[in-house]
Amino acid sequence: MKSLDIRVILAFFAIYVVWGSTYLAIRIAVETIPPLATAGIRHLCAGAILFVAARGFAVRITAAEWRASVVVAVLFFLIGHGTLHWAEQIVPSGVAALLVATEPIWIAMLMPADRAQRWSGRMLGGLAAGLIGVGLLAPGAAFTGDSAQLWGSGAILLGALSWALGVRYSSTARLPSDPFVRAATTLLCGAALLLTASALSGELGRVDVRAISGRSLLGLGYLVLFGSVVAFSAYTWLLERSSATLVATHTYVNPAVAVLLGWLFAGEALTLRVVAATIAILVAVLLLRAETRPSAAQGGAVGRQDEAPAARSRES
């Protein structure tokens, strides 16, 4: 029992702290490695490791499952992660994490009509708190129309919306049943899409290997090994031993970890505005999580839904 408790503690540390630290790792990696190439290489390595570890080569993956994996990869990785990696050249890592934390707001707004769920006061309060948090994060020059941070923040919000659409799609899509194989196929498809986009945009042609710093390589390695492989494995392991609601609490912790690490190690400003935005967005996530908590009858579908986003590192 003692051994199990230690494993549980380490697994929660992985999804709380490691996933929260990936935003800073992305910022470090894209300092000297082009963003789309960073994301593509990261997902290629992580997908290959998970595919081998899950013995994906021994599993019959149908054409329909590969097609669904491509769609999920477009929404999660090409758009969701592509925009995030690009924007972190401009937007502080802590602010990026807070903007990504608006994903539950998008999911709440995109609920299918057949759920017949009323827009309660709690849901409306959560949406309002989230919008206030995003508004507080808008850079001071937002209204000039030429703010780089405004474009970067908008790109991250677009990625969060795309991720929410991916959650909706993946909950009913014909993806591989094994969670590790499912993660591996979507990661590998995402890597192919990101590296293709990197090549078409001219990124790969402009890469100067000699200009890539050891610091950026360490950031990329951290994203592959800890952000994508270790934390995702811990997440999947916890889902089999703890309630999905308890495991989902990483959504509350990751932005706070990212803001703190960005302040401690990257010199990012911890202003009153950022603190207020952090509180507002965490309140929004708490309210929306409570409002959309699955019933027993919905548990199977939502469980599958929760596993799919895990490939994103919140894994971010």
C-alpha positions as CSV (number, residue, x, y, z in Angstrom):
1,M,0.0,0.0,0.0
2,K,2.8,2.3,0.8
3,S,4.4,1.7,-2.5
4,L,1.1,2.4,-4.3
5,D,0.8,5.7,-2.4
6,I,4.2,6.8,-3.5
7,R,3.3,6.0,-7.1
8,V,0.1,7.9,-6.9
9,I,1.9,10.9,-5.4
10,L,4.5,10.8,-8.2
11,A,1.8,10.4,-10.9
12,F,-0.1,13.5,-9.6
13,F,3.2,15.4,-9.4
14,A,3.7,14.6,-13.1
15,I,0.3,15.9,-14.2
16,Y,0.3,18.9,-11.9
17,V,3.9,20.1,-12.1
18,V,5.4,18.5,-15.2
19,W,2.5,19.5,-17.4
20,G,2.5,23.0,-15.8
21,S,6.2,23.3,-16.6
22,T,5.9,22.5,-20.3
23,Y,4.9,26.1,-21.1
24,L,8.3,27.3,-19.9
25,A,10.0,24.4,-21.8
26,I,8.2,25.4,-25.0
27,R,9.4,29.0,-24.6
28,I,13.0,27.8,-24.1
29,A,12.8,25.4,-27.0
30,V,11.5,28.0,-29.5
31,E,14.3,30.5,-28.6
32,T,16.5,28.9,-31.3
33,I,14.4,26.2,-32.9
34,P,11.5,27.2,-35.2
35,P,8.2,26.7,-33.5
36,L,6.5,24.3,-36.0
37,A,9.6,22.2,-36.2
38,T,9.9,22.1,-32.4
39,A,6.3,20.8,-32.1
40,G,6.7,18.4,-35.0
41,I,10.0,16.9,-33.7
42,R,8.5,16.7,-30.2
43,H,5.4,14.8,-31.3
44,L,7.4,12.5,-33.7
45,C,9.7,11.4,-30.9
46,A,6.9,11.0,-28.3
47,G,4.6,9.3,-30.8
48,A,7.3,6.8,-31.8
49,I,8.2,6.0,-28.2
50,L,4.5,5.5,-27.2
51,F,3.8,3.4,-30.3
52,V,6.7,1.0,-29.6
53,A,5.9,0.9,-25.8
54,A,2.2,0.1,-26.6
55,R,3.2,-2.5,-29.2
56,G,1.2,-0.6,-31.8
57,F,2.9,-2.6,-34.5
58,A,1.1,-5.7,-33.2
59,V,-2.3,-4.0,-33.3
60,R,-4.5,-3.9,-36.3
61,I,-5.2,-0.2,-36.9
62,T,-7.9,0.3,-39.5
63,A,-8.0,2.9,-42.3
64,A,-11.0,4.5,-40.5
65,E,-9.0,4.8,-37.3
66,W,-6.0,6.4,-39.1
67,R,-8.4,8.9,-40.8
68,A,-9.9,9.8,-37.4
69,S,-6.4,10.2,-36.0
70,V,-5.6,12.6,-38.8
71,V,-8.6,14.8,-38.0
72,V,-7.8,14.8,-34.3
73,A,-4.2,15.6,-35.1
74,V,-5.3,18.6,-37.2
75,L,-7.4,20.0,-34.3
76,F,-5.1,19.1,-31.4
77,F,-1.6,19.4,-32.8
78,L,-1.4,21.3,-36.1
79,I,-3.7,24.1,-34.9
80,G,-3.8,23.6,-31.1
81,H,-0.1,23.1,-30.6
82,G,1.1,24.8,-33.7
83,T,-0.4,28.1,-32.6
84,L,0.8,27.7,-29.0
85,H,4.5,27.0,-30.0
86,W,4.4,29.9,-32.4
87,A,2.8,32.3,-30.0
88,E,5.3,31.5,-27.2
89,Q,7.9,33.4,-29.2
90,I,5.9,36.5,-28.2
91,V,3.6,35.7,-25.2
92,P,5.0,34.9,-21.8
93,S,4.7,31.3,-20.8
94,G,2.5,32.0,-17.8
95,V,0.1,34.0,-19.8
96,A,0.0,31.3,-22.5
97,A,-0.9,28.7,-19.9
98,L,-3.8,30.9,-18.6
99,L,-5.1,31.5,-22.1
100,V,-5.0,27.7,-22.8
101,A,-6.9,27.2,-19.6
102,T,-9.9,28.8,-21.3
103,E,-10.5,25.5,-23.1
104,P,-13.3,24.4,-20.7
105,I,-15.1,27.7,-21.6
106,W,-15.0,26.8,-25.3
107,I,-16.2,23.2,-24.5
108,A,-19.1,24.6,-22.5
109,M,-20.1,26.9,-25.4
110,L,-19.8,24.0,-27.9
111,M,-21.9,21.6,-26.0
112,P,-24.2,19.6,-28.4
113,A,-27.8,20.6,-28.3
114,D,-28.9,17.1,-27.6
115,R,-27.3,17.3,-24.2
116,A,-30.3,19.4,-23.2
117,Q,-28.3,21.1,-20.5
118,R,-29.6,24.4,-19.2
119,W,-27.4,27.4,-19.1
120,S,-27.5,27.7,-15.3
121,G,-26.2,30.5,-13.2
122,R,-23.1,28.5,-12.4
123,M,-22.3,28.0,-16.1
124,L,-23.0,31.7,-16.9
125,G,-20.8,32.7,-14.0
126,G,-18.0,30.5,-15.2
127,L,-18.2,31.9,-18.7
128,A,-18.2,35.4,-17.3
129,A,-15.2,34.8,-15.1
130,G,-13.3,33.3,-17.9
131,L,-14.0,36.2,-20.2
132,I,-12.9,38.6,-17.5
133,G,-9.7,36.7,-17.0
134,V,-9.0,36.8,-20.8
135,G,-9.8,40.5,-20.8
136,L,-7.3,41.1,-18.0
137,L,-4.6,39.4,-20.0
138,A,-5.0,41.6,-23.0
139,P,-1.8,43.6,-23.5
140,G,-2.0,47.3,-22.9
141,A,-1.4,48.0,-26.6
142,A,-4.2,45.7,-27.6
143,F,-6.4,48.6,-28.9
144,T,-3.7,49.9,-31.2
145,G,-4.2,47.0,-33.6
146,D,-0.5,46.4,-34.0
147,S,0.4,44.6,-30.8
148,A,2.5,41.5,-31.3
149,Q,1.2,40.1,-28.0
150,L,-2.4,40.7,-29.2
151,W,-1.8,38.5,-32.2
152,G,0.0,35.9,-30.1
153,S,-2.8,35.8,-27.5
154,G,-5.4,35.5,-30.3
155,A,-3.5,32.6,-31.8
156,I,-3.5,30.8,-28.4
157,L,-7.2,31.3,-28.0
158,L,-7.7,30.0,-31.5
159,G,-5.7,26.9,-30.5
160,A,-7.8,26.5,-27.4
161,L,-11.0,26.6,-29.5
162,S,-9.5,24.1,-31.9
163,W,-8.6,21.8,-29.0
164,A,-12.2,22.0,-27.7
165,L,-13.5,21.0,-31.2
166,G,-11.0,18.1,-31.1
167,V,-12.4,17.0,-27.7
168,R,-15.9,17.0,-29.2
169,Y,-14.9,15.1,-32.2
170,S,-12.7,12.6,-30.5
171,S,-15.4,11.6,-28.0
172,T,-17.3,9.9,-30.9
173,A,-14.6,9.3,-33.5
174,R,-13.5,5.8,-34.5
175,L,-10.1,6.0,-32.8
176,P,-8.0,3.0,-31.6
177,S,-9.4,1.6,-28.4
178,D,-6.1,1.3,-26.6
179,P,-5.4,4.7,-25.0
180,F,-1.6,4.5,-25.7
181,V,-2.0,3.4,-29.3
182,R,-4.6,6.1,-29.7
183,A,-2.2,8.7,-28.4
184,A,0.6,7.4,-30.5
185,T,-1.4,7.5,-33.8
186,T,-2.6,11.0,-33.2
187,L,0.9,12.2,-32.2
188,L,2.5,10.6,-35.3
189,C,-0.2,12.1,-37.5
190,G,0.3,15.5,-35.8
191,A,4.1,15.3,-36.3
192,A,3.7,14.6,-40.0
193,L,1.3,17.6,-40.4
194,L,3.5,20.0,-38.3
195,L,6.7,19.0,-40.1
196,T,5.0,19.4,-43.5
197,A,3.7,22.9,-42.4
198,S,7.2,23.8,-41.2
199,A,8.7,22.8,-44.6
200,L,6.0,24.6,-46.7
201,S,6.3,27.8,-44.6
202,G,10.1,27.8,-45.2
203,E,11.0,27.2,-41.5
204,L,13.1,24.1,-42.2
205,G,15.0,25.8,-44.9
206,R,16.0,28.6,-42.6
207,V,17.2,26.4,-39.8
208,D,20.8,26.9,-38.9
209,V,21.9,23.9,-36.8
210,R,24.9,25.7,-35.5
211,A,22.6,28.5,-34.1
212,I,20.6,26.0,-32.0
213,S,21.5,26.4,-28.4
214,G,22.0,23.6,-25.9
215,R,19.4,25.3,-23.8
216,S,16.8,24.9,-26.5
217,L,17.7,21.3,-27.1
218,L,17.3,20.6,-23.4
219,G,13.8,22.2,-23.6
220,L,12.9,20.1,-26.5
221,G,14.1,16.9,-24.8
222,Y,12.2,17.8,-21.7
223,L,9.0,18.2,-23.7
224,V,9.5,14.8,-25.4
225,L,10.4,12.7,-22.4
226,F,8.7,14.4,-19.5
227,G,5.9,16.4,-21.1
228,S,4.7,13.9,-23.6
229,V,5.8,10.4,-22.4
230,V,6.0,10.5,-18.6
231,A,3.1,12.8,-17.9
232,F,0.8,11.2,-20.4
233,S,1.6,7.7,-19.0
234,A,1.0,9.0,-15.5
235,Y,-2.3,10.5,-16.6
236,T,-3.5,7.3,-18.2
237,W,-2.4,5.2,-15.2
238,L,-4.3,7.6,-12.8
239,L,-7.5,7.3,-14.9
240,E,-7.5,3.6,-14.2
241,R,-7.1,4.1,-10.4
242,S,-8.8,7.4,-9.5
243,S,-11.9,9.2,-10.5
244,A,-11.8,11.3,-13.7
245,T,-13.0,14.3,-11.7
246,L,-10.0,14.1,-9.3
247,V,-7.5,13.6,-12.2
248,A,-9.0,16.5,-14.0
249,T,-7.9,18.8,-11.2
250,H,-4.7,19.2,-13.1
251,T,-6.6,21.8,-15.1
252,Y,-6.7,24.1,-12.1
253,V,-3.0,23.6,-11.1
254,N,-1.2,23.8,-14.4
255,P,-1.7,27.5,-15.1
256,A,-0.7,28.5,-11.6
257,V,2.5,26.3,-11.9
258,A,3.3,27.9,-15.3
259,V,2.8,31.5,-14.0
260,L,5.1,30.7,-11.0
261,L,7.8,29.0,-13.0
262,G,7.8,31.8,-15.6
263,W,8.2,34.4,-12.8
264,L,11.0,32.4,-11.1
265,F,13.1,31.2,-14.0
266,A,12.2,33.4,-17.0
267,G,11.8,36.8,-15.4
268,E,8.2,37.1,-16.5
269,A,6.3,39.8,-14.8
270,L,4.0,38.7,-12.0
271,T,1.8,41.8,-12.0
272,L,-1.5,42.4,-10.2
273,R,-3.3,42.0,-13.5
274,V,-1.8,38.5,-14.1
275,V,-2.6,37.5,-10.5
276,A,-6.2,38.7,-11.0
277,A,-6.5,36.9,-14.4
278,T,-5.2,33.7,-12.8
279,I,-7.8,33.8,-10.1
280,A,-10.6,34.6,-12.6
281,I,-9.7,31.9,-15.0
282,L,-9.3,29.3,-12.2
283,V,-12.7,30.2,-10.9
284,A,-14.1,29.8,-14.4
285,V,-12.6,26.4,-14.8
286,L,-13.8,25.3,-11.3
287,L,-17.4,26.5,-12.0
288,L,-17.5,24.9,-15.5
289,R,-16.0,21.6,-14.3
290,A,-18.6,21.4,-11.6
291,E,-21.4,22.2,-14.0
292,T,-20.4,19.7,-16.6
293,R,-19.4,16.9,-14.3
294,P,-20.5,13.6,-15.9
295,S,-23.3,11.6,-14.5
296,A,-22.9,7.8,-14.0
297,A,-24.6,7.2,-17.3
298,Q,-22.3,9.5,-19.1
299,G,-19.1,8.3,-17.5
300,G,-18.0,6.0,-20.3
301,A,-18.2,8.6,-23.0
302,V,-16.6,11.4,-20.9
303,G,-13.9,9.1,-19.8
304,R,-12.9,8.5,-23.4
305,Q,-13.2,12.2,-24.0
306,D,-10.8,13.0,-21.1
307,E,-8.2,10.5,-22.4
308,A,-7.9,12.2,-25.8
309,P,-6.9,15.6,-24.6
310,A,-4.1,14.1,-22.5
311,A,-2.1,13.6,-25.7
312,R,-1.8,17.4,-25.7
313,S,0.3,17.5,-22.7
314,R,-1.6,19.4,-21.1
315,E,0.9,18.3,-22.5
316,S,1.1,21.7,-23.8
